[in-house]
């Protein structure tokens, strides 16, 4: 297993070309896809022919440090979904998107927050990135709760993309949250030998 990151309860690893069935199964749950496609499953051929090859190619593009990562429960090894940390295709390389898609079995256990917090630490403390952002539908309270627990700041309201007009609550648009390296540093417990915070 090509491990990328470990937390108390999770192992994050890089996807391989053999993982299509995991992604197809995840995207076939109407509840998981509720705020992404209105509940419609992602076509298996799209996963196999376009999405998974793009995911795997991304590791080479970003040196293995950024991309989409499979998440497994440490206790039983079960695949629970994925986490995302990567820049926009044409965006600034020091601004990356944080994302997550988890199976229903993982909901309500704090795993989304746990994995996302570890990725913020990776982004700022190890990779030296400047800003991490995340977007979701305004109605997606579960996803927004995670962003707020991470103490990300709600910075903008965004229009619903044309291909998502069928999603519940599309008329309310989406929301964007951000956190900077400086904001992250201010939230961390003061380390012995480190300069005292000024605020």
Backbone as JSON Lines, residues from 0, in Angstrom:
{"i":0,"aa":"X","n":[0.85,-1.2,0.0],"ca":[0.0,0.0,0.0],"c":[0.89,1.25,0.0]}
{"i":1,"aa":"X","n":[0.62,2.14,-0.94],"ca":[1.41,3.37,-1.08],"c":[0.83,4.43,-0.15]}
{"i":2,"aa":"X","n":[1.24,4.39,1.11],"ca":[0.65,5.27,2.13],"c":[1.1,6.72,1.93]}
{"i":3,"aa":"X","n":[0.14,7.61,1.97],"ca":[0.39,9.05,1.83],"c":[0.39,9.74,3.19]}
{"i":4,"aa":"X","n":[-0.55,9.33,4.06],"ca":[-0.74,10.01,5.33],"c":[-1.49,9.1,6.28]}
{"i":5,"aa":"X","n":[-1.17,9.18,7.56],"ca":[-1.9,8.43,8.58],"c":[-2.41,9.38,9.64]}
{"i":6,"aa":"X","n":[-3.62,9.08,10.16],"ca":[-4.16,9.79,11.3],"c":[-4.45,8.75,12.38]}
{"i":7,"aa":"X","n":[-5.11,9.17,13.44],"ca":[-5.42,8.23,14.52],"c":[-6.26,7.05,14.03]}
{"i":8,"aa":"X","n":[-7.21,7.34,13.13],"ca":[-8.13,6.27,12.69],"c":[-8.09,6.0,11.2]}
{"i":9,"aa":"X","n":[-7.31,6.74,10.44],"ca":[-7.35,6.63,8.99],"c":[-5.98,6.38,8.38]}
{"i":10,"aa":"X","n":[-5.98,5.7,7.26],"ca":[-4.82,5.62,6.38],"c":[-5.25,6.19,5.03]}
{"i":11,"aa":"X","n":[-4.49,7.16,4.54],"ca":[-4.72,7.71,3.21],"c":[-3.62,7.2,2.29]}
{"i":12,"aa":"X","n":[-4.0,6.7,1.14],"ca":[-3.03,6.15,0.19],"c":[-3.33,6.66,-1.2]}
{"i":13,"aa":"X","n":[-2.36,6.52,-2.08],"ca":[-2.56,6.89,-3.47],"c":[-3.4,5.81,-4.18]}
{"i":14,"aa":"X","n":[-4.3,6.25,-5.03],"ca":[-5.08,5.32,-5.83],"c":[-4.18,4.63,-6.85]}
{"i":15,"aa":"X","n":[-4.59,3.45,-7.3],"ca":[-3.92,2.74,-8.38],"c":[-4.92,2.46,-9.49]}
{"i":16,"aa":"X","n":[-4.44,1.99,-10.61],"ca":[-5.3,1.7,-11.75],"c":[-6.29,0.56,-11.46]}
{"i":17,"aa":"X","n":[-6.09,-0.15,-10.36],"ca":[-6.97,-1.28,-10.01],"c":[-8.13,-0.89,-9.09]}
{"i":18,"aa":"X","n":[-8.27,0.4,-8.82],"ca":[-9.24,0.85,-7.81],"c":[-10.57,1.33,-8.37]}
{"i":19,"aa":"X","n":[-10.83,1.08,-9.64],"ca":[-12.05,1.62,-10.24],"c":[-13.31,1.17,-9.51]}
{"i":20,"aa":"X","n":[-13.36,-0.08,-9.11],"ca":[-14.57,-0.6,-8.46],"c":[-14.88,0.14,-7.15]}
{"i":21,"aa":"X","n":[-13.86,0.57,-6.44],"ca":[-14.08,1.31,-5.2],"c":[-14.78,2.64,-5.5]}
{"i":22,"aa":"X","n":[-14.31,3.34,-6.51],"ca":[-14.89,4.63,-6.87],"c":[-16.29,4.47,-7.44]}
{"i":23,"aa":"X","n":[-16.49,3.43,-8.24],"ca":[-17.81,3.17,-8.82],"c":[-18.83,2.89,-7.72]}
{"i":24,"aa":"X","n":[-18.44,2.08,-6.75],"ca":[-19.34,1.75,-5.64],"c":[-19.67,2.99,-4.81]}
{"i":25,"aa":"X","n":[-18.68,3.81,-4.54],"ca":[-18.89,5.03,-3.76],"c":[-19.88,5.95,-4.47]}
{"i":26,"aa":"X","n":[-19.69,6.13,-5.77],"ca":[-20.51,7.06,-6.54],"c":[-21.87,6.48,-6.93]}
{"i":27,"aa":"X","n":[-22.15,5.25,-6.54],"ca":[-23.45,4.65,-6.87],"c":[-24.48,4.84,-5.76]}
{"i":28,"aa":"X","n":[-24.07,5.42,-4.64],"ca":[-24.98,5.64,-3.51],"c":[-25.69,6.98,-3.7]}
{"i":29,"aa":"X","n":[-27.01,6.99,-3.87],"ca":[-27.73,8.24,-4.08],"c":[-27.52,9.25,-2.95]}
{"i":30,"aa":"X","n":[-27.37,8.77,-1.71],"ca":[-27.17,9.69,-0.59],"c":[-25.82,10.38,-0.69]}
{"i":31,"aa":"X","n":[-24.79,9.65,-1.1],"ca":[-23.46,10.24,-1.27],"c":[-23.47,11.29,-2.37]}
{"i":32,"aa":"X","n":[-24.24,11.02,-3.44],"ca":[-24.25,11.89,-4.61],"c":[-25.33,12.97,-4.55]}
{"i":33,"aa":"X","n":[-26.03,13.06,-3.44],"ca":[-27.18,13.96,-3.32],"c":[-26.86,15.4,-3.73]}
{"i":34,"aa":"X","n":[-25.76,15.95,-3.22],"ca":[-25.43,17.34,-3.51],"c":[-24.38,17.47,-4.62]}
{"i":35,"aa":"X","n":[-24.14,16.39,-5.35],"ca":[-23.17,16.4,-6.44],"c":[-23.82,16.2,-7.8]}
{"i":36,"aa":"X","n":[-24.78,15.28,-7.85],"ca":[-25.43,14.98,-9.12],"c":[-26.94,14.84,-8.98]}
{"i":37,"aa":"X","n":[-27.46,15.22,-7.81],"ca":[-28.88,15.01,-7.55],"c":[-29.2,13.57,-7.22]}
{"i":38,"aa":"X","n":[-28.15,12.78,-6.91],"ca":[-28.34,11.38,-6.55],"c":[-27.99,10.4,-7.65]}
{"i":39,"aa":"X","n":[-27.75,10.9,-8.87],"ca":[-27.42,10.01,-9.99],"c":[-26.01,9.44,-9.82]}
{"i":40,"aa":"X","n":[-25.85,8.18,-10.15],"ca":[-24.54,7.52,-10.06],"c":[-23.62,7.99,-11.18]}
{"i":41,"aa":"X","n":[-22.32,8.02,-10.91],"ca":[-21.34,8.29,-11.96],"c":[-21.24,7.06,-12.86]}
{"i":42,"aa":"X","n":[-21.37,7.21,-14.18],"ca":[-21.28,6.05,-15.08],"c":[-19.95,5.31,-14.89]}
{"i":43,"aa":"X","n":[-19.99,3.98,-14.75],"ca":[-18.75,3.22,-14.54],"c":[-17.69,3.46,-15.61]}
{"i":44,"aa":"X","n":[-18.12,3.61,-16.87],"ca":[-17.14,3.83,-17.93],"c":[-16.43,5.17,-17.79]}
{"i":45,"aa":"X","n":[-17.12,6.15,-17.22],"ca":[-16.49,7.45,-16.98],"c":[-15.4,7.32,-15.91]}
{"i":46,"aa":"X","n":[-15.7,6.54,-14.87],"ca":[-14.71,6.31,-13.83],"c":[-13.49,5.59,-14.39]}
{"i":47,"aa":"X","n":[-13.73,4.52,-15.14],"ca":[-12.62,3.69,-15.64],"c":[-11.79,4.4,-16.71]}
{"i":48,"aa":"X","n":[-12.46,5.11,-17.61],"ca":[-11.76,5.64,-18.78],"c":[-11.23,7.06,-18.6]}
{"i":49,"aa":"X","n":[-11.83,7.82,-17.7],"ca":[-11.4,9.23,-17.57],"c":[-10.98,9.6,-16.15]}
{"i":50,"aa":"X","n":[-11.86,9.34,-15.17],"ca":[-11.58,9.85,-13.83],"c":[-10.37,9.18,-13.18]}
{"i":51,"aa":"X","n":[-10.33,7.85,-13.16],"ca":[-9.23,7.16,-12.5],"c":[-7.89,7.41,-13.2]}
{"i":52,"aa":"X","n":[-7.8,7.36,-14.53],"ca":[-6.53,7.7,-15.17],"c":[-6.06,9.12,-14.83]}
{"i":53,"aa":"X","n":[-7.01,10.06,-14.73],"ca":[-6.65,11.44,-14.37],"c":[-6.12,11.51,-12.95]}
{"i":54,"aa":"X","n":[-6.76,10.77,-12.04],"ca":[-6.3,10.74,-10.64],"c":[-4.88,10.2,-10.56]}
{"i":55,"aa":"X","n":[-4.63,9.07,-11.21],"ca":[-3.3,8.44,-11.14],"c":[-2.24,9.32,-11.79]}
{"i":56,"aa":"X","n":[-2.57,9.95,-12.91],"ca":[-1.62,10.84,-13.58],"c":[-1.28,12.05,-12.72]}
{"i":57,"aa":"X","n":[-2.21,12.45,-11.86],"ca":[-1.97,13.62,-11.02],"c":[-0.83,13.44,-10.05]}
{"i":58,"aa":"X","n":[-0.58,12.22,-9.6],"ca":[0.51,12.01,-8.65],"c":[1.85,12.37,-9.28]}
{"i":59,"aa":"X","n":[2.03,12.03,-10.54],"ca":[3.27,12.38,-11.24],"c":[3.33,13.88,-11.48]}
{"i":60,"aa":"X","n":[2.2,14.46,-11.84],"ca":[2.15,15.89,-12.14],"c":[2.54,16.72,-10.93]}
{"i":61,"aa":"X","n":[2.08,16.31,-9.73],"ca":[2.34,17.08,-8.51],"c":[3.35,16.41,-7.59]}
{"i":62,"aa":"X","n":[4.17,15.53,-8.13],"ca":[5.24,14.92,-7.37],"c":[4.78,14.0,-6.25]}
{"i":63,"aa":"X","n":[3.54,13.52,-6.34],"ca":[3.02,12.61,-5.33],"c":[2.53,13.29,-4.07]}
{"i":64,"aa":"X","n":[2.71,14.62,-3.98],"ca":[2.35,15.35,-2.76],"c":[0.9,15.81,-2.75]}
{"i":65,"aa":"X","n":[0.31,15.95,-3.92],"ca":[-1.06,16.46,-4.03],"c":[-1.87,15.53,-4.91]}
{"i":66,"aa":"X","n":[-3.19,15.61,-4.76],"ca":[-4.06,14.78,-5.57],"c":[-5.25,14.27,-4.79]}
{"i":67,"aa":"X","n":[-5.79,13.15,-5.25],"ca":[-6.95,12.49,-4.64],"c":[-6.46,11.21,-3.98]}
{"i":68,"aa":"X","n":[-6.83,11.0,-2.7],"ca":[-6.27,9.9,-1.94],"c":[-7.36,9.01,-1.34]}
{"i":69,"aa":"X","n":[-7.21,7.71,-1.52],"ca":[-8.14,6.74,-0.97],"c":[-7.99,6.7,0.55]}
{"i":70,"aa":"X","n":[-9.12,6.64,1.26],"ca":[-9.11,6.6,2.72],"c":[-9.61,5.25,3.2]}
{"i":71,"aa":"X","n":[-8.86,4.66,4.14],"ca":[-9.23,3.37,4.72],"c":[-9.3,3.48,6.23]}
{"i":72,"aa":"X","n":[-10.24,2.76,6.81],"ca":[-10.38,2.67,8.26],"c":[-9.22,1.83,8.8]}
{"i":73,"aa":"X","n":[-8.46,2.38,9.73],"ca":[-7.31,1.65,10.28],"c":[-7.72,0.36,10.97]}
{"i":74,"aa":"X","n":[-8.89,0.38,11.59],"ca":[-9.3,-0.76,12.41],"c":[-9.56,-2.01,11.58]}
{"i":75,"aa":"X","n":[-10.27,-1.86,10.45],"ca":[-10.62,-3.05,9.67],"c":[-10.17,-2.97,8.21]}
{"i":76,"aa":"X","n":[-9.52,-1.88,7.84],"ca":[-9.02,-1.74,6.47],"c":[-10.04,-1.38,5.44]}
{"i":77,"aa":"X","n":[-11.29,-1.15,5.86],"ca":[-12.36,-0.88,4.91],"c":[-12.13,0.45,4.19]}
{"i":78,"aa":"X","n":[-12.44,0.47,2.9],"ca":[-12.41,1.7,2.12],"c":[-13.6,2.56,2.53]}
{"i":79,"aa":"X","n":[-13.33,3.8,2.94],"ca":[-14.43,4.66,3.39],"c":[-14.67,5.85,2.48]}
{"i":80,"aa":"X","n":[-13.83,6.04,1.47],"ca":[-14.02,7.17,0.57],"c":[-12.69,7.79,0.17]}
{"i":81,"aa":"X","n":[-12.72,9.07,-0.13],"ca":[-11.47,9.73,-0.51],"c":[-11.4,11.16,0.01]}
{"i":82,"aa":"X","n":[-10.16,11.67,0.03],"ca":[-9.88,13.06,0.37],"c":[-9.08,13.68,-0.77]}
{"i":83,"aa":"X","n":[-9.27,14.96,-0.96],"ca":[-8.66,15.68,-2.07],"c":[-7.84,16.85,-1.55]}
{"i":84,"aa":"X","n":[-6.64,17.01,-2.09],"ca":[-5.81,18.18,-1.81],"c":[-5.01,18.45,-3.08]}
{"i":85,"aa":"X","n":[-5.49,19.41,-3.9],"ca":[-4.79,19.69,-5.15],"c":[-5.19,21.06,-5.7]}
{"i":86,"aa":"X","n":[-4.31,21.66,-6.51],"ca":[-4.63,22.96,-7.11],"c":[-5.57,22.81,-8.3]}
{"i":87,"aa":"X","n":[-6.17,23.92,-8.69],"ca":[-6.94,23.94,-9.93],"c":[-5.99,23.7,-11.1]}
{"i":88,"aa":"X","n":[-6.47,23.11,-12.2],"ca":[-5.6,22.83,-13.34],"c":[-4.8,24.05,-13.81]}
{"i":89,"aa":"X","n":[-5.42,25.21,-13.84],"ca":[-4.73,26.42,-14.27],"c":[-4.57,27.43,-13.13]}
{"i":90,"aa":"X","n":[-4.74,26.96,-11.89],"ca":[-4.69,27.87,-10.75],"c":[-3.3,28.02,-10.16]}
{"i":91,"aa":"X","n":[-3.14,28.94,-9.2],"ca":[-1.85,29.11,-8.54],"c":[-1.44,27.82,-7.82]}
{"i":92,"aa":"X","n":[-0.19,27.4,-7.93],"ca":[0.23,26.14,-7.32],"c":[0.26,26.17,-5.8]}
{"i":93,"aa":"X","n":[0.25,27.38,-5.19],"ca":[0.27,27.44,-3.73],"c":[-1.12,27.64,-3.13]}
{"i":94,"aa":"X","n":[-2.17,27.53,-3.96],"ca":[-3.56,27.57,-3.51],"c":[-4.2,26.25,-3.91]}
{"i":95,"aa":"X","n":[-4.66,25.47,-2.94],"ca":[-5.18,24.14,-3.25],"c":[-6.58,23.95,-2.69]}
{"i":96,"aa":"X","n":[-7.3,23.06,-3.35],"ca":[-8.65,22.72,-2.91],"c":[-8.61,21.54,-1.95]}
{"i":97,"aa":"X","n":[-9.4,21.64,-0.89],"ca":[-9.63,20.54,0.03],"c":[-11.01,19.95,-0.28]}
{"i":98,"aa":"X","n":[-11.09,18.62,-0.39],"ca":[-12.37,17.99,-0.66],"c":[-12.43,16.61,-0.03]}
{"i":99,"aa":"X","n":[-13.63,16.03,0.01],"ca":[-13.82,14.72,0.61],"c":[-15.13,14.14,0.09]}
{"i":100,"aa":"X","n":[-15.16,12.83,-0.03],"ca":[-16.38,12.1,-0.38],"c":[-16.32,10.79,0.37]}
{"i":101,"aa":"X","n":[-17.25,10.6,1.3],"ca":[-17.19,9.44,2.2],"c":[-18.44,8.58,2.09]}
{"i":102,"aa":"X","n":[-18.25,7.28,2.26],"ca":[-19.37,6.35,2.28],"c":[-20.26,6.63,3.49]}
{"i":103,"aa":"X","n":[-21.53,6.26,3.38],"ca":[-22.46,6.52,4.49],"c":[-21.99,5.88,5.8]}
{"i":104,"aa":"X","n":[-21.33,4.72,5.72],"ca":[-20.86,4.04,6.92],"c":[-19.87,4.87,7.72]}
{"i":105,"aa":"X","n":[-19.25,5.87,7.06],"ca":[-18.26,6.71,7.73],"c":[-18.85,8.01,8.25]}
{"i":106,"aa":"X","n":[-20.11,8.28,7.93],"ca":[-20.72,9.53,8.34],"c":[-20.94,9.57,9.86]}
{"i":107,"aa":"X","n":[-20.88,10.77,10.41],"ca":[-21.21,10.97,11.81],"c":[-20.17,10.48,12.8]}
{"i":108,"aa":"X","n":[-18.99,10.14,12.33],"ca":[-17.93,9.63,13.21],"c":[-16.76,10.59,13.34]}
{"i":109,"aa":"X","n":[-16.85,11.74,12.69],"ca":[-15.77,12.72,12.76],"c":[-14.6,12.4,11.85]}
{"i":110,"aa":"X","n":[-14.77,11.43,10.96],"ca":[-13.65,11.04,10.1],"c":[-13.37,12.08,9.02]}
{"i":111,"aa":"X","n":[-14.42,12.74,8.54],"ca":[-14.21,13.79,7.56],"c":[-13.37,14.92,8.13]}
{"i":112,"aa":"X","n":[-13.67,15.31,9.35],"ca":[-12.91,16.36,10.0],"c":[-11.48,15.9,10.3]}
{"i":113,"aa":"X","n":[-11.35,14.67,10.75],"ca":[-10.02,14.13,11.1],"c":[-9.1,14.09,9.88]}
{"i":114,"aa":"X","n":[-9.61,13.54,8.78],"ca":[-8.8,13.47,7.57],"c":[-8.49,14.84,7.0]}
{"i":115,"aa":"X","n":[-9.47,15.73,7.01],"ca":[-9.27,17.07,6.47],"c":[-8.27,17.87,7.3]}
{"i":116,"aa":"X","n":[-8.35,17.74,8.63],"ca":[-7.39,18.46,9.48],"c":[-5.96,17.98,9.22]}
{"i":117,"aa":"X","n":[-5.8,16.68,9.02],"ca":[-4.47,16.15,8.73],"c":[-3.95,16.7,7.4]}
{"i":118,"aa":"X","n":[-4.84,16.86,6.42],"ca":[-4.43,17.4,5.14],"c":[-4.07,18.88,5.24]}
{"i":119,"aa":"X","n":[-4.77,19.62,6.08],"ca":[-4.38,21.02,6.29],"c":[-2.99,21.09,6.9]}
{"i":120,"aa":"X","n":[-2.71,20.21,7.85],"ca":[-1.37,20.17,8.43],"c":[-0.32,19.85,7.38]}
{"i":121,"aa":"X","n":[-0.62,18.9,6.52],"ca":[0.29,18.54,5.42],"c":[0.52,19.74,4.51]}
{"i":122,"aa":"X","n":[-0.57,20.41,4.14],"ca":[-0.49,21.53,3.21],"c":[0.37,22.67,3.74]}
{"i":123,"aa":"X","n":[0.14,23.03,4.99],"ca":[0.8,24.22,5.53],"c":[2.14,23.91,6.2]}
{"i":124,"aa":"X","n":[2.19,22.87,6.99],"ca":[3.4,22.59,7.79],"c":[4.48,21.88,7.0]}
{"i":125,"aa":"X","n":[4.07,21.05,6.04],"ca":[5.04,20.25,5.29],"c":[5.28,20.79,3.88]}
{"i":126,"aa":"X","n":[4.21,21.15,3.19],"ca":[4.34,21.58,1.8],"c":[4.48,23.08,1.65]}
{"i":127,"aa":"X","n":[4.24,23.84,2.71],"ca":[4.43,25.29,2.67],"c":[3.46,26.02,1.76]}
{"i":128,"aa":"X","n":[2.25,25.49,1.59],"ca":[1.27,26.14,0.72],"c":[0.7,27.38,1.41]}
{"i":129,"aa":"X","n":[0.15,28.28,0.61],"ca":[-0.3,29.58,1.12],"c":[-1.76,29.59,1.55]}
{"i":130,"aa":"X","n":[-2.61,28.86,0.8],"ca":[-4.05,28.94,1.05],"c":[-4.72,27.63,0.66]}
{"i":131,"aa":"X","n":[-5.69,27.21,1.46],"ca":[-6.52,26.04,1.15],"c":[-7.97,26.5,1.12]}
{"i":132,"aa":"X","n":[-8.69,26.09,0.08],"ca":[-10.1,26.47,-0.06],"c":[-10.96,25.23,-0.28]}
{"i":133,"aa":"X","n":[-12.24,25.39,-0.02],"ca":[-13.2,24.31,-0.22],"c":[-14.53,24.91,-0.62]}
{"i":134,"aa":"X","n":[-15.26,24.18,-1.45],"ca":[-16.58,24.65,-1.89],"c":[-17.6,23.53,-1.76]}
{"i":135,"aa":"X","n":[-18.84,23.91,-1.48],"ca":[-19.93,22.94,-1.43],"c":[-21.23,23.68,-1.68]}
{"i":136,"aa":"X","n":[-22.3,22.93,-1.85],"ca":[-23.61,23.54,-2.01],"c":[-24.05,24.17,-0.68]}
{"i":137,"aa":"X","n":[-24.75,25.29,-0.77],"ca":[-25.2,25.98,0.45],"c":[-26.02,25.06,1.35]}
{"i":138,"aa":"X","n":[-26.79,24.16,0.74],"ca":[-27.67,23.28,1.5],"c":[-26.95,22.1,2.14]}
{"i":139,"aa":"X","n":[-25.68,21.88,1.78],"ca":[-24.96,20.71,2.27],"c":[-24.4,20.99,3.66]}
{"i":140,"aa":"X","n":[-25.25,20.88,4.65],"ca":[-24.88,21.23,6.02],"c":[-23.79,20.32,6.57]}
{"i":141,"aa":"X","n":[-23.8,19.04,6.2],"ca":[-22.78,18.13,6.69],"c":[-21.39,18.55,6.27]}
{"i":142,"aa":"X","n":[-21.24,18.91,5.0],"ca":[-19.94,19.35,4.5],"c":[-19.55,20.69,5.09]}
{"i":143,"aa":"X","n":[-20.5,21.59,5.21],"ca":[-20.19,22.9,5.79],"c":[-19.77,22.77,7.25]}
{"i":144,"aa":"X","n":[-20.37,21.82,7.98],"ca":[-19.97,21.61,9.37],"c":[-18.5,21.25,9.48]}
{"i":145,"aa":"X","n":[-18.02,20.42,8.56],"ca":[-16.61,20.05,8.58],"c":[-15.74,21.28,8.36]}
{"i":146,"aa":"X","n":[-16.07,22.09,7.38],"ca":[-15.29,23.29,7.1],"c":[-15.27,24.23,8.3]}
{"i":147,"aa":"X","n":[-16.39,24.33,8.97],"ca":[-16.46,25.22,10.13],"c":[-15.7,24.65,11.33]}
{"i":148,"aa":"X","n":[-15.71,23.32,11.5],"ca":[-14.92,22.7,12.57],"c":[-13.42,22.9,12.33]}
{"i":149,"aa":"X","n":[-13.04,23.0,11.06],"ca":[-11.64,23.25,10.71],"c":[-11.28,24.73,10.86]}
{"i":150,"aa":"X","n":[-12.28,25.53,11.22],"ca":[-12.12,26.98,11.41],"c":[-11.72,27.66,10.11]}
{"i":151,"aa":"X","n":[-12.25,27.13,9.01],"ca":[-12.13,27.82,7.74],"c":[-13.14,28.96,7.72]}
{"i":152,"aa":"X","n":[-12.86,29.98,6.94],"ca":[-13.69,31.18,6.89],"c":[-14.58,31.16,5.66]}
{"i":153,"aa":"X","n":[-15.87,31.42,5.85],"ca":[-16.8,31.53,4.72],"c":[-16.49,32.83,4.0]}
{"i":154,"aa":"X","n":[-15.98,32.75,2.77],"ca":[-15.51,33.94,2.07],"c":[-16.39,34.37,0.91]}
{"i":155,"aa":"X","n":[-17.23,33.47,0.38],"ca":[-17.97,33.85,-0.81],"c":[-19.18,32.94,-1.0]}
{"i":156,"aa":"X","n":[-20.17,33.46,-1.72],"ca":[-21.29,32.67,-2.21],"c":[-21.12,32.55,-3.71]}
{"i":157,"aa":"X","n":[-21.27,31.34,-4.23],"ca":[-20.98,31.1,-5.64],"c":[-22.21,30.55,-6.36]}
{"i":158,"aa":"X","n":[-22.34,30.84,-7.65],"ca":[-23.5,30.33,-8.4],"c":[-23.39,28.83,-8.6]}
{"i":159,"aa":"X","n":[-24.53,28.18,-8.73],"ca":[-24.55,26.75,-9.01],"c":[-24.11,26.52,-10.46]}
{"i":160,"aa":"X","n":[-23.14,25.62,-10.71],"ca":[-22.73,25.34,-12.08],"c":[-23.9,24.83,-12.91]}
{"i":161,"aa":"X","n":[-23.89,25.1,-14.23],"ca":[-25.0,24.66,-15.09],"c":[-25.27,23.17,-15.03]}
{"i":162,"aa":"X","n":[-24.21,22.35,-14.86],"ca":[-24.41,20.9,-14.85],"c":[-24.9,20.38,-13.51]}
{"i":163,"aa":"X","n":[-25.15,21.29,-12.55],"ca":[-25.63,20.86,-11.24],"c":[-26.99,21.48,-10.9]}
{"i":164,"aa":"X","n":[-27.7,21.96,-11.9],"ca":[-28.99,22.6,-11.66],"c":[-30.05,21.64,-11.12]}
{"i":165,"aa":"X","n":[-29.81,20.32,-11.3],"ca":[-30.79,19.34,-10.82],"c":[-30.59,19.0,-9.35]}
{"i":166,"aa":"X","n":[-29.53,19.52,-8.74],"ca":[-29.21,19.2,-7.35],"c":[-30.16,19.92,-6.41]}
{"i":167,"aa":"X","n":[-30.56,19.22,-5.36],"ca":[-31.43,19.81,-4.34],"c":[-30.83,21.09,-3.8]}
{"i":168,"aa":"X","n":[-31.62,22.16,-3.78],"ca":[-31.14,23.44,-3.26],"c":[-30.28,24.21,-4.23]}
{"i":169,"aa":"X","n":[-30.29,23.83,-5.51],"ca":[-29.44,24.51,-6.5],"c":[-29.73,26.0,-6.56]}
{"i":170,"aa":"X","n":[-30.97,26.37,-6.28],"ca":[-31.33,27.79,-6.36],"c":[-30.63,28.64,-5.3]}
{"i":171,"aa":"X","n":[-30.09,27.99,-4.28],"ca":[-29.39,28.71,-3.22],"c":[-27.89,28.85,-3.5]}
{"i":172,"aa":"X","n":[-27.42,28.22,-4.57],"ca":[-26.02,28.33,-4.93],"c":[-25.09,27.56,-4.0]}
{"i":173,"aa":"X","n":[-23.83,27.93,-4.05],"ca":[-22.82,27.27,-3.23],"c":[-22.09,28.24,-2.34]}
{"i":174,"aa":"X","n":[-21.17,27.7,-1.56],"ca":[-20.38,28.52,-0.64],"c":[-18.91,28.14,-0.76]}
{"i":175,"aa":"X","n":[-18.06,29.11,-0.51],"ca":[-16.61,28.9,-0.54],"c":[-16.05,29.25,0.83]}
{"i":176,"aa":"X","n":[-15.19,28.38,1.33],"ca":[-14.5,28.59,2.59],"c":[-13.0,28.59,2.31]}
{"i":177,"aa":"X","n":[-12.25,29.35,3.12],"ca":[-10.8,29.42,2.94],"c":[-10.09,29.44,4.29]}
{"i":178,"aa":"X","n":[-8.83,29.03,4.27],"ca":[-7.95,29.19,5.42],"c":[-6.55,29.43,4.89]}
{"i":179,"aa":"X","n":[-5.83,30.38,5.47],"ca":[-4.47,30.7,5.05],"c":[-3.46,30.02,5.97]}
{"i":180,"aa":"X","n":[-2.24,30.0,5.52],"ca":[-1.17,29.43,6.33],"c":[-1.05,30.16,7.66]}
{"i":181,"aa":"X","n":[-1.22,31.48,7.64],"ca":[-1.12,32.27,8.86],"c":[-2.26,31.95,9.82]}
{"i":182,"aa":"X","n":[-3.47,31.82,9.29],"ca":[-4.61,31.47,10.14],"c":[-4.43,30.09,10.76]}
{"i":183,"aa":"X","n":[-3.92,29.16,9.98],"ca":[-3.65,27.81,10.49],"c":[-2.64,27.86,11.63]}
{"i":184,"aa":"X","n":[-1.55,28.6,11.44],"ca":[-0.49,28.68,12.45],"c":[-1.03,29.27,13.75]}
{"i":185,"aa":"X","n":[-1.91,30.26,13.65],"ca":[-2.46,30.89,14.85],"c":[-3.32,29.92,15.65]}
{"i":186,"aa":"X","n":[-3.87,28.91,15.0],"ca":[-4.76,27.96,15.67],"c":[-4.01,26.84,16.38]}
{"i":187,"aa":"X","n":[-2.73,26.66,16.05],"ca":[-2.01,25.52,16.58],"c":[-1.54,25.78,18.0]}
{"i":188,"aa":"X","n":[-1.48,24.75,18.85],"ca":[-0.97,24.93,20.22],"c":[0.45,25.47,20.19]}
{"i":189,"aa":"X","n":[0.73,26.37,21.09],"ca":[2.06,26.98,21.14],"c":[3.11,25.92,21.44]}
{"i":190,"aa":"X","n":[4.13,25.86,20.59],"ca":[5.19,24.87,20.77],"c":[6.37,25.48,21.53]}
{"i":191,"aa":"X","n":[6.94,24.69,22.42],"ca":[8.09,25.15,23.19],"c":[9.21,25.55,22.25]}
{"i":192,"aa":"X","n":[9.76,26.73,22.48],"ca":[10.85,27.21,21.65],"c":[10.37,28.02,20.46]}
{"i":193,"aa":"X","n":[9.06,27.99,20.18],"ca":[8.52,28.76,19.07],"c":[8.19,30.17,19.54]}
{"i":194,"aa":"X","n":[8.24,31.15,18.65],"ca":[7.88,32.52,19.04],"c":[6.46,32.56,19.57]}
{"i":195,"aa":"X","n":[6.23,33.34,20.61],"ca":[4.89,33.46,21.16],"c":[3.98,34.16,20.16]}
{"i":196,"aa":"X","n":[2.73,33.73,20.06],"ca":[1.81,34.39,19.13],"c":[1.6,35.85,19.52]}
{"i":197,"aa":"X","n":[1.4,36.69,18.52],"ca":[1.26,38.13,18.78],"c":[-0.16,38.53,19.06]}
{"i":198,"aa":"X","n":[-1.12,37.62,18.85],"ca":[-2.52,37.95,19.09],"c":[-3.11,37.03,20.13]}
